[in-house]
Each structure stands twice: as structure tokens, then as C-alpha cells.
């Protein structure tokens, strides 16, 4: 455990139980959200690569305009 996380948990442990539970619920939801984003990003890598290849091909064919 990092020192910063240990400091945060020590401070949280001093709070009343309902506040501890509220913070715990926020942390659990944030971790779950990060996992969902990571899975979604992982699944989209093939599509993103295909889109990037298409964009490069269009640019090389002179089909794009500068901003």
C-alpha cells in the first residue's frame, strides 16, 4: 500500500461509520467504472486500428483537407 493511500485510509477511519460507508461506496463504484472503461477500450482496439488505417489511407490518397 502506498503512503498516500495509507494516509487517506487513516483519515477515513476517523470518520463516523456512515461517512466511511459513503466514501467506500464511491471508491468501489469508481474502481468498477475504471474496469468497465478498460474493458471497453480493450475491445475497441481492433476497430480503432481499422479507423486509423482508413484515415491514413484517405490522407495519403489526397482525400482530406487541412483544418
C-alpha positions as CSV (number, residue, x, y, z in Angstrom):
1,X,0.0,0.0,0.0
2,X,1.3,3.4,-0.8
3,X,2.0,6.0,1.9
4,X,-0.6,8.4,0.4
5,X,-3.3,5.7,0.3
6,X,-2.4,4.7,3.9
7,X,-2.8,8.4,5.0
8,X,-6.2,8.6,3.3
9,X,-7.4,5.4,4.9
10,X,-6.2,6.6,8.3
11,X,-8.2,9.8,7.9
12,X,-11.3,7.9,6.7
13,X,-11.1,5.6,9.6
14,X,-11.5,8.6,11.9
15,X,-14.9,9.5,10.4
16,X,-18.2,8.2,11.6
17,X,-19.3,4.9,10.1
18,X,-21.9,6.4,7.7
19,X,-19.3,8.7,6.2
20,X,-16.9,5.8,5.9
21,X,-19.5,3.7,4.1
22,X,-20.3,6.6,1.7
23,X,-16.6,7.0,0.8
24,X,-16.2,3.3,0.4
25,X,-19.2,3.2,-1.9
26,X,-17.7,6.0,-4.0
27,X,-14.4,4.2,-4.2
28,X,-15.9,0.9,-5.2
29,X,-18.0,2.5,-7.9
30,X,-15.0,4.4,-9.2
31,X,-13.0,1.2,-9.4
32,X,-15.8,-0.6,-11.2
33,X,-16.1,2.3,-13.6
34,X,-12.4,2.1,-14.4
35,X,-12.7,-1.6,-15.1
36,X,-15.6,-1.1,-17.4
37,X,-13.7,1.6,-19.3
38,X,-10.6,-0.6,-19.6
39,X,-12.6,-3.5,-21.0
40,X,-14.4,-1.2,-23.4
41,X,-11.2,0.3,-24.6
42,X,-9.6,-3.2,-24.9
43,X,-12.5,-4.4,-27.0
44,X,-12.3,-1.4,-29.3
45,X,-8.6,-1.7,-30.2
46,X,-9.3,-3.5,-33.5
47,X,-12.0,-1.0,-34.6
48,X,-9.8,1.9,-33.6
49,X,-6.8,0.5,-35.6
50,X,-9.1,-0.1,-38.6
51,X,-10.4,3.5,-38.5
52,X,-6.9,4.9,-38.1
53,X,-5.7,2.9,-41.2
54,X,-8.7,4.2,-43.2
55,X,-7.9,7.8,-42.2
56,X,-4.3,7.4,-43.2
57,X,-5.2,5.8,-46.5
58,X,-7.7,8.7,-47.2
59,X,-5.0,11.2,-46.3
60,X,-2.4,9.5,-48.5
61,X,-4.9,9.5,-51.4
62,X,-5.3,13.2,-51.0
63,X,-8.9,13.0,-49.9
64,X,-8.5,15.1,-46.7
65,X,-8.4,18.8,-46.1
66,X,-6.2,20.6,-43.6
67,X,-8.0,22.3,-40.7
